[in-house]
């Protein structure tokens, strides 16, 4: 299978594994007939479900794993356990048997094992968690969403480079608009590392459409295709957006229940409601990617259904098909962000 497009799968990760994993793979396989899958998990639980999907089984290779990473497990306790389905799935990428790995399991463990096993790409100091999110007229990419709670200027510049490449691949935008998340548009606002990151990006001679700062309220308006921030801020922003979306949906439902006229008008708004639901459906944006490593790791939401899992697998397939990791390496050959950041810091002092 090494000469084919292969995605490694932790079949035991997630709240409803391996059923949702197999069902999701069946959906993804239909959409991507060129993809093959390398599954790791409990044979007694995986194979009875896989047997009921004969077409999927044709493009799968199964390897039993004696142990499982549980949601409550601490990363430190499982990071060096080579017998878990998660470790074996990630290691398959390291060994060149697969181009990407997908898991809906323990996020902390997945990040820790991926970093330890795959290592960061040369010239990339820290990997980042990336996700695709909806805005008023389309979609945008945001990183970091939690891999690094603290970031310096160099980290932010590297995130900009990776986000720019990812937007080209995932959003099909030739020149994505890249912006740094900040508390204001003025140059003097925000932390010093944000100001320094701007200098690195502008002086790096990267082929990047950098548009400066973006404020949080501008993200849903589509002012940028790539939003760069540290993991602490990004994770808070992500959860705030998710919480606000749920609140809006709940308020609309409650308002409709209390109004007879609103109920009467539901049939006339049915099509509009379906369009809004489709845009806001979190399953369509499932699959956060850990980028910056010598291999691609995709994290599916643990509680997603089969459709949501299929989108996570689809993200992995698309980036693997376009050789995303090699593209980052090629981009870095033309610029030394590390040396440039040292020059800027030296000038600042």
C-alpha atoms as one frame of an Amber mdcrd trajectory, in Angstrom:
protein
   0.000   0.000   0.000   3.038   2.286   0.321   2.847   3.466  -3.322  -0.800
   4.535  -2.966  -2.631   7.325  -1.181  -2.964   5.842   2.293  -4.571   7.355
   5.382  -3.786   5.793   8.747  -6.802   5.452  11.061  -7.027   5.136  14.833
 -10.197   3.040  14.752 -10.596   3.102  18.545 -10.493   6.893  19.027 -13.721
   8.758  19.802 -16.841   8.422  21.903 -18.595   5.989  19.559 -15.703   4.093
  18.028 -15.238   1.969  16.088 -18.789   2.167  14.646 -18.708   5.876  13.752
 -15.148   5.548  12.447 -16.081   2.743  10.034 -19.309   4.436   8.941 -17.436
   7.688   8.347 -14.727   5.902   6.366 -17.405   4.336   4.156 -18.687   7.828
   3.280 -15.180   9.172   2.671 -14.221   6.166   0.534 -17.160   6.757  -1.814
 -16.100  10.378  -2.314 -12.411   9.490  -2.688 -12.048   6.254  -4.683  -8.261
   6.723  -4.912  -7.823   6.532  -1.124  -6.769   3.501   0.911  -6.944   3.100
   4.670  -4.716   1.460   7.247  -6.790   0.674  10.341  -5.523   0.023  13.869
  -7.743  -1.245  16.672  -9.408  -4.086  18.531 -10.021  -6.834  15.990 -13.050
  -8.233  17.835 -14.744  -4.824  17.677 -13.558  -3.469  14.336 -13.864  -6.436
  11.970 -17.565  -7.286  12.555 -18.478  -3.711  11.585 -15.990  -3.535   8.700
 -17.361  -6.829   7.313 -20.715  -5.126   6.774 -19.059  -2.644   4.380 -17.532
  -4.896   1.694 -16.608  -2.046  -0.670 -14.779  -0.206   2.119 -13.070  -3.403
   3.240 -11.506  -3.754  -0.219  -9.485  -0.560   0.308  -8.615  -1.236   3.962
  -5.784  -3.052   5.647  -6.395  -3.914   9.289  -3.722  -4.328  11.964  -4.666
  -5.303  15.510  -3.509  -3.179  18.423  -3.598  -4.616  21.938  -4.275  -1.343
  23.781  -6.350   1.852  23.502  -5.787   5.461  24.580  -8.791   6.482  26.677
 -10.186  10.010  26.975  -9.208  10.232  30.634  -5.607   9.101  30.064  -2.898
  11.687  30.660  -0.541  12.236  27.712   2.452  11.563  29.960   1.148   8.082
  30.750   0.605   6.953  27.151   3.130   8.917  25.118   5.663   6.086  24.945
   3.227   3.174  24.863   3.822   1.663  21.435   0.930  -0.803  21.732  -2.006
   1.602  21.466  -4.028   2.052  18.294  -3.218   5.776  18.387   0.549   5.300
  18.586   0.556   2.606  15.903  -1.541   4.764  13.565   0.801   7.744  13.970
   3.891   5.559  13.647   2.609   4.304  10.285   3.035   7.866   8.983   6.548
   8.034  10.383   7.425   4.744   8.677   6.150   6.021   5.334   3.255   3.572
   5.160   0.687   6.387   5.203   0.647  10.067   4.299  -1.643  11.199   7.138
  -3.308   9.944  10.310  -6.830  10.602  11.585  -8.006  10.086  15.155 -11.017
  11.156  17.188  -9.259  10.194  20.405  -7.679  12.027  23.330  -6.509  15.413
  21.966  -3.615  15.871  24.382  -2.298  12.379  23.737  -2.661  12.767  19.975
  -0.669  16.007  20.007   2.012  14.638  22.309   2.519  11.378  20.411   2.498
  13.177  17.052   5.169  15.643  18.188   7.336  12.905  19.703   6.988  10.508
  16.782   6.863  12.708  13.690   9.061  15.612  14.871   8.777  19.138  13.529
   9.783  20.072  10.004  13.253  21.591   9.832  13.041  25.393  10.333   9.591
  25.051  11.973   9.915  25.482  15.728   6.358  24.569  16.785   3.450  22.815
  15.125   0.018  24.433  15.196  -3.580  23.261  15.334  -5.482  24.521  12.300
  -9.180  24.476  11.511 -11.499  25.752   8.793 -14.313  28.032   9.920 -17.259
  29.733   8.191 -17.652  33.457   7.599 -20.399  35.473   5.904 -19.286  34.813
   2.345 -17.214  31.641   2.590 -14.608  30.045   4.828 -11.333  30.959   6.485
  -8.454  29.163   8.187  -7.388  29.914  11.745  -4.277  28.857  13.658  -3.079
  28.200  16.302  -6.117  26.818  18.144  -4.461  25.343  21.198  -1.154  23.615
  20.509   0.908  26.496  21.949  -0.462  28.678  24.731   2.443  31.095  24.363
   4.047  32.099  21.066   6.844  34.461  20.122   7.095  36.512  16.938   8.904
  33.758  15.039   6.189  31.224  15.883   3.488  33.570  14.608   5.407  34.193
  11.378   5.766  30.449  10.833   2.036  29.996  11.435   1.392  32.643   8.773
   3.534  30.738   6.276   1.780  27.417   6.988  -1.681  29.005   7.022  -1.019
  30.698   3.692  -0.045  27.401   2.083  -2.981  25.603   3.651  -5.519  28.161
   2.408  -4.224  27.676  -1.131  -4.750  23.920  -0.826  -7.930  23.712   1.262
  -9.819  26.814   0.124  -8.525  26.996  -3.453  -7.544  30.651  -3.054  -4.590
  31.681  -5.202  -3.526  34.586  -2.964  -5.115  34.190   0.465  -5.427  37.303
   2.625  -3.361  36.640   5.766  -3.990  38.641   8.947  -2.781  38.678  12.549
  -5.479  38.681  15.225  -5.129  41.772  17.417  -7.169  44.024  19.714  -7.090
  46.887  17.211  -6.024  47.903  13.721  -3.559  50.556  14.876   0.135  49.655
  14.706   0.809  50.508  18.365  -1.902  48.212  19.743  -1.303  44.678  20.955
   1.641  42.799  22.404   5.196  43.381  21.242   5.570  39.884  19.768   2.671
  40.664  17.419   4.438  43.820  16.215   7.648  41.870  15.697   5.788  39.146
  13.800   4.517  41.771  11.361   8.081  42.923  10.724   9.271  39.361  10.112
   6.437  38.628   7.689   6.854  41.886   5.766  10.636  41.491   5.475  10.714
  37.783   4.680  10.000  38.234   0.956   7.433  35.457   1.149   4.863  35.274
  -1.632   2.135  36.241   0.815  -0.823  38.622   0.656  -0.398  39.967   4.193
  -3.169  42.449   5.073  -2.114  43.399   8.610  -4.226  43.148  11.746  -7.739
  41.791  12.084 -10.027  42.289  15.074 -12.205  39.434  16.402 -15.487  40.968
  15.224 -14.127  41.169  11.666 -13.460  37.441  11.311 -17.115  36.461  10.609
 -17.280  39.245   8.014 -14.670  37.583   5.813 -11.958  40.244   6.113  -9.237
  37.566   5.899  -8.756  34.039   4.567  -6.109  33.144   7.168  -6.177  34.353
  10.782  -2.997  33.965  12.841  -2.808  33.976  16.638  -1.284  32.145  19.598
  -2.912  28.947  20.844  -4.313  30.467  24.033  -6.115  33.294  22.241  -7.128
  31.066  19.337  -8.676  28.428  21.567 -10.678  31.017  23.474 -11.818  32.635
  20.210 -12.851  29.262  18.770 -14.889  28.285  21.818 -16.470  31.748  22.000
 -17.548  31.464  18.359 -18.948  27.967  18.931 -20.806  29.107  22.042 -22.245
  32.158  20.296 -23.449  30.058  17.361 -25.242  27.677  19.715 -26.777  30.622
  21.589 -28.130  32.194  18.390 -29.707  28.900  17.281 -31.249  28.396  20.717
 -32.632  31.946  20.839 -34.231  31.525  17.403 -35.829  28.222  18.423 -37.138
  29.682  21.686 -38.527  32.753  19.890 -40.345  30.591  17.331 -41.917  28.452
  20.067 -43.325  31.545  21.793 -44.811  33.155  18.663 -47.810  31.811  16.726
 -47.041  34.035  13.736 -43.464  32.761  13.676 -44.706  29.163  13.624 -47.107
  30.055  10.800 -44.213  31.435   8.773 -41.942  28.395   9.180 -42.946  26.786
   5.826 -42.032  30.003   4.009 -38.622  30.126   5.684 -37.858  26.410   5.366
 -35.369  26.802   2.493 -33.598  29.678   4.211 -33.377  27.677   7.414 -31.825
  24.727   5.604 -29.184  26.955   4.003 -28.269  28.507   7.351 -28.143  25.104
   9.025 -25.849  23.815   6.291 -23.439  26.709   6.720 -23.455  26.440  10.516
 -23.345  22.640  10.727 -20.180  21.902  12.770 -19.826  18.495  11.118 -18.891
  20.187   7.852 -15.864  21.792   9.535 -14.779  18.761  11.529 -11.117  17.840
  11.425  -8.554  20.126  13.042  -5.103  19.599  11.555  -1.785  19.550  13.429
   0.604  21.059  10.890   4.331  21.737  10.987   5.323  18.120  11.534   6.977
  15.585   9.216   3.599  14.055   8.584   0.003  15.174   8.853  -2.188  14.544
  11.894  -5.932  15.271  11.749  -8.004  15.418  14.919 -11.697  14.631  14.578
 -14.127  15.746  17.268 -14.605  12.830  19.639 -18.396  13.106  19.699 -19.009
  13.555  15.966 -21.186  11.292  13.851 -20.277   9.415  10.674 -20.762  12.440
   8.408 -18.535  14.604  10.601 -15.839  11.929  10.708 -15.948  11.621   6.928
 -15.124  15.330   6.620 -12.109  14.918   8.912 -10.894  12.050   6.733 -11.625
  14.127   3.634  -9.383  16.920   4.934  -6.564  14.444   5.485  -7.009  12.967
   1.997  -6.990  16.341   0.297  -3.839  17.579   2.009  -2.086  14.251   1.520
  -3.046  14.193  -2.162  -1.554  17.669  -2.598   1.602  16.755  -0.656   1.078
  19.547   1.856   4.040  18.656   4.106   6.503  18.687   1.203   5.106  22.035
   0.056   5.923  23.601   3.440   9.453  22.218   3.226   9.890  23.680  -0.261
   8.639  27.113   0.855  11.087  27.153   3.751  14.060  26.515   1.472  13.755
  30.056   0.118  13.668  31.911   3.427  15.246  31.709   6.869  12.664  33.121
   9.257  14.841  32.245  12.250  17.750  34.394  11.058  15.403  37.209  10.081
  13.720  37.213  13.496  17.101  37.457  15.231  17.991  40.494  13.110  14.701
  42.199  13.983  15.070  41.470  17.687  18.649  42.752  17.594  17.500  45.970
  15.927  14.715  46.368  18.525  17.258  46.417  21.315
